[in-house]
Amino acid sequence: ALMVIKGGVNLEALDEQKIIFKINDLVLDEFIPEESSFEKSYNIKKEMLGDDDEFYLTISTDKTFVPAEINPNSNDERELGIQISFIYFR
């Protein structure tokens, strides 16, 4: 199968933020984006998905930020990490 993931990070808020993609418990990729937006493509082998009818795709990051803590004019108290704008799997 082909999997494509597009997303973005806020390089002004976080420096060297690591992004981790996992399928089930298998780490598919770990990277630090060099630009604010990224696009990654992966060839997924059947063995990576396991024997069950379902699998889990986990997208995580090692750093988050709260906009109100960075910008005193902001009232945004959400804890933000990465933005995923597109996932294709076929």
N, C-alpha and C positions, 0 to 999 in steps of 0.2 A: 504494500500500500504506500501511497504518497501522503505525507503530512506536511502542511505549510502553516506556519504561525507568523503573524505580523503583529507588532506591538511597539510600544514606546516607553521610555523612561524620562524622568526629569533630571538632566545632567546638572542643572543649576542647583537643584536641591540636594542631590546625593552624588557623591564622588565614588567611582569604582563600585557600583552596585552590581552584585552578581545575580544572574538569573539562572534558575535550575528547572529543567524539564525532565519529568519522569514518566515512564509507562509502568504501571503497577509499582514495583519496588526497584526497577531498573533505571539508573540514571541515563537518560538519553543524551543530555548535553548540559554543560555548565559554561557560562560565558559572561563577560563584562562588556556591555555594548560600548562601542567607541563613538557612536552617534546617538541622537535622541530617539530615532526610530530604527527598528530592526525587522528583518525578514529572514526566517530560517526554514529550510526544507530538509526533510528526512525521508529516507526509504525505510519503511517499517517492515520487518520480516515477521512472518506468522508466529515464529517461536517467541518473539518479544511480547506478544499479546497474551500468551498463556493458553491454557486449555478451556477456560471458562467462556461462557457466552458474552461476558462483559469484561472490560478492562478499565483501568483508571488512568487518566492523564492528569498529572499534577504539575502545576506551574507555580513556582515559589521564588522568593527573593530573600536575600540576606539583610536588606536594609529597607526601612520605611521612613516616612516623614509626615509631619502635620503642618499643613500650609500656614496656619495661624502662628506657629512657633518660629517660622522663618520670616514671614512678612507681617509686621505689626498692624497693617491695614486690612488684613484678612480675618474673617470670622469663621473660616473653614477649619473645623476641629477634626475632620476625618483623617484617619491614618491611611496614607496612600503609599503604594509601592510601584507597581508596573501597570501599564494599560495594554490589554490585549484587544486588538481591533478586528482580527480575522483568524479563523482556524478552518483549514480545509483538510479533510481526511477521506481518502478513497482508495 
